[in-house]
Amino acid sequence: MTDDITRTVQRIAAEAPGRVAAAATLEELRAVEGELLGKKGELTALKKGMGALDPEARRAAGQAMNEVRASVEAAIAARRTDLEGAARALTLAAERLDLTEAVEHRQRGSLHLVTQTMDRLVDVFVGMGFTVAEGPEVETDWYNFEALNIPAAHPARGMWDTLYVDLGDPETVLLRTHTSPVQIRVMTDGEPPIYAVMPGRVYRRDTADASHMPVFHQIEGLVVDRGISFADLAGTLEAFTSAYFGGSIHSRLRPSYFPFTEPSAEYDINCIFCEGRGCRTCGQTGWLELGGCGMVHPNVLRNVGLDAEEWTGFAFGFGLDRLALMRHGVDDIREMFTGDVRFLEQFPA
Ligand code: PHE
């Protein structure tokens, strides 16, 4: 009898570590625990057989059983700690919130195509030594017209369909129709020599269609120094043209009229699509019209208090939106202003 109990205890002691280790989940471990230590477990069953033993043998068997029980309990506790750690790691992994993933999949914004174009144009002029200036979009009649040698009722006012602001006397405050008023501000605020470019938004009374918008963008240029000639104007625009569009694109000037420049010219460049051979975009002419330019009119210099005998200068101004549209083959200027993300995300930068 004693031998039976001893053998069983030894068997349990020998098997227990393997059985505990084989429990792959907390649930399985609980089952093994029940089998070994529980009320209906193997050790408990042994205990019941002990009543038949004499006191001496009972004490020895009891001691052996207690040792096995203690070591089995320790093995189960250790295994439980391991399994609980593994379960926690699994839960953590399953519930993990990877914020870097959210960042990777986030839609990243970019500068608007107009801003990108403006920045590139400005960069080229800054590289040529020009400074950058800005002025307000709501202007007075003085800056937008009068100071630019366009007095009230001058027929040339018809060149700009003006949007007036209901402020002060009628038709004294307006949305600037071009960036040329910034010329006046630069000459009033500073002193020659002036080499400045002035990008910005302008407004005209126009109905929106594929090639017109009541709001668009221009970049203005102004140089005032001693001995500036028309050759400087032509040379500057040619240098800009090849720097911005590449060496194969050249510029030409055609006689034109602006009240604030004399002489005045239209500034054309070789068509950037056919490089001058003639195509649909340039209407088979080989040339694209960019904007206006000319020598600053002496009246304009006088209007800002400059001595027109001492100082001469040139100015130019051209639209930015059409330039960007042509460059990217977009055929509707309204795309520039509707803010459609499907359009905008084609120009990441
Ligand atoms: N401001 C003129 C326009 O918008 C362009 C221009 C600028 C012409 C400077 C000559 C000199 O039409």
Residues whose N, C-alpha, C, O or C-beta is under 5 A from the ligand:
A	BS01	LIG	T177 H178 S180 F258 T261 G292 C293 G294 A315 F316 G317
